[in-house]
């Protein structure tokens, strides 16, 4: 018997004799690093997590308290160096910032992080969040958080939080809609043979004249009486030289534009129809040269101009500096220019509009500090949680005000744009708020309500099936909706869409769909656009309901918190069969409730449901306002088939379609990223971005998981860093597992073939033999403008801008195409596209340097002198050079492979390939400001 | 949506390369004020808020709007553009004739005392033959309007006209120090001046 066993026996004996008491349950709970629910990209050393990177790291625990109490949180850590940014502790949404004090001689230390109120019963998420986008040369070593309560045994770690398995999806039911709403009639006012028109601001001037600004800085007028379904209307240029205008409004005869860094009034002083004066109405905030500093939208209310401003992006990975007052809703007096900040904490609020009761609505885009997209009902002096380093914003303070409606990323929004309230002429949709999306596309519909003074509501999928990605809107007095689009051009799903202008009319056709949702003390009431079939709607099983919260952190995006299926205790249909009350006993404030209505729910008229999803944001549950709960009638209709099916792999497919399909094919073709066909289990040659070392590995589940969580850590040969967004920050642990499982199943050829038919990518594997008649270079004078414009679309579709620039615009991974076309035309140009390794310019050859220290540097040689070689390891940041002392080089090799993949044209038709050539040969004209007219070439 | 926006902008910029065609536009660019061949309101060099004006064939005047002063005068290379554009930022290209990267600004001299002024940019106009910029200069209760006119054509290189309105009695408005050194200030009658002492137009020519 060893010593420990002897002690145990003695202790048992003594306890049994009542000599000593059992140890009292602890008041303290350790949250060990080993118990975090996601490891992220960092390294482990036994039970110590060594954190070197912020972005993608998810360090979190769920814990539970039996009873509410105050707890103090401390961290056990070691750090050899001070950090230039603070760690964030997010405790059930309450934030504390920790400036990491260095610990001498790598000793372990404890830092107090603050006290928090611990809710009872509910799993509480605690996140330790390193500074986003920052990589440190030496790790912060972390062993555990210590949560100190006051009640013995009150706190416990939750390790088995189950996420729901979602039902199979179809358009409008768990997946994005694929068609236009049946009650909408649309015509495009910009044809395929027209120049692109990127609409950035829109307003009505009088009843029948539409004015709109474009990204190029022009202001156009359109006489709506000239709009017809048979020919394209003329546009009249009425002003120019605006600087990135993103908002336009008219008040009486006065015209206001929000530009890059000022609010401007356009004035025609002499009444000659030309705006000769651009009055600076306001610029009472700092500006920098950050490309992402915009002013969005323009709304007039009571002689005040309102717009929003975005934060910068350039320094978020360095020190997270923001120019003061960025990310605000701004109010400017249109008479004297007096400027006030209405609200702060916004990120990319690319849409402002008037909501019900002339309230201000703003949309914001998911990213740092935004775990999902938002529709915000603007409150005076509210703070919406995007944070920066001080001094930044006077309203940067906890707690943050929640949005009126959360818009889950990839499910109902991705880049929401201007909200607009529908007029009476839109029948059942009057008072509803429509908004567009510059990535997700289509129109989404939100319905707001006030619950005990707090505005909240639901968002519904409304319509897809448009050519343009809508950015700005204007309504005529008759209720015609003019929608201006702005093309993105990099998303496979939207590749055939272009910028431009669309007229949308509501036809009044009755469509069966959920119309509105209203919160009650005990659940959610759903209103339908027409009566349900008699006896239907009563079965709680016909509603699949989940709920979750969001927790904002300084890292990109955020997963659903406490994502779980919710019990539907009962479903009660109203006497007119237009409403169903879902009794939801687990509904709590601060969470999103997602209701998925079964596709098989019938209407009285026999019409099928147009869409069955809705997301309701529960900010406030009213007291004493219960929904009506009744027993189902005896004639309760039973379904002929299950309400929902749960096919294996379906969840993974939906995740693939929502987050991956735009860049990864299923049929072997190469898009922006590697194909997923036969990816799982294959051998991959990868380069470790931090060390530059290349090696081969097997794409097992661990690798796939790692690639989702930290896309830049191991780069597949031929692919640059920073192309893939950090979707790992959006997906939950279970979702990542489902996606990985789906990818693994794609190694089954038959499964992959079936899946690929759902998302076809490759049209044909073209070779030079298919283009035997490619002729000489097309001259700009003889080129067919329509062919050139088709070629431009093909250029976008082939994703050329991902790597190439045009006259200095675009990525710099490959040569500037204007320069390339000077050297190669016709057959030679096509061959260089189809066989990229044919001839590689030295500037774009990848070199590998093995240094005496054993370190490997891979990159492009940008400069060389007698003593050193300057290497760009990432051409997306070509000015960040690694300088290699020549005396340290042990070996040097030049790759014969081109970084440009073959097969990029395989997603195009033969005609599109030829049009692409014409586009390249006939232009693209230099974008540089020249002495000659910019339209002369 | 940062990466999304970045990509969006790249896609947007591509389209700038495409020739404008198709539906009719009743007024051409050259007939409207603020033609970018003459006036560029994008950021210039290191200045987020600036404006560049072409005077004559090849001389450009770049303004630092928050300081209400000229930042740079340069001559474009023969047959080439004087501005190189990258997104919303333009770079001056050519031979520098005058440059002021200092923080010096306008001052008010009264009774032997010199006081700095708060500056607010008010806007600009393109009118027949000239381009005009306006600022508000403030000290305590004194509010002045500074106007600057740039003739679109000029006989001598880089010519400007300035005028201050509502100048307080017994006061003089002093140009920023680099402007005092780099420009000749004259009254409308051609008399050399060192500061603005009345509400008349003054002429500035580069030295």
Interface residues (C-beta under 8 A of the other chain):
Chain A: X190 X191 X193 X194 X195 X196 X198 X215 X216 X217 X220 X232 X233 X234 X235 X236 X237 X238 X239 X240 X241 X242 X243 X244 X259 X260 X261 X262 X264 X265 X269 X274 X275 X276 X277 X278 X279 X280 X283 X287 X288 X289 X291 X292 X313 X316 X347 X348 X365 X366 X367 X368 X414 X415 X438 X439 X486 X487 X488 X489 X490 X499 X722 X725 X785 X788 X789 X792 X795 X796 X801 X806 X807 X808 X809 X810 X811 X923 X924 X925 X926 X927 X928 X929 X930 X931 X933 X934 X935 X937
Chain B: X1 X2 X3 X4 X5 X6 X7 X8 X9 X10 X11 X12 X13 X14 X15 X16 X17 X18 X19 X20 X21 X22 X23 X24 X25 X26 X27 X28 X29 X30 X31 X32 X33 X34 X35 X36 X37 X39 X40 X41 X42 X43 X46 X48 X49 X58 X76 X79 X80 X81 X82 X83 X84 X85 X86 X87 X88 X89 X90 X121 X122 X123 X124 X125 X126 X127
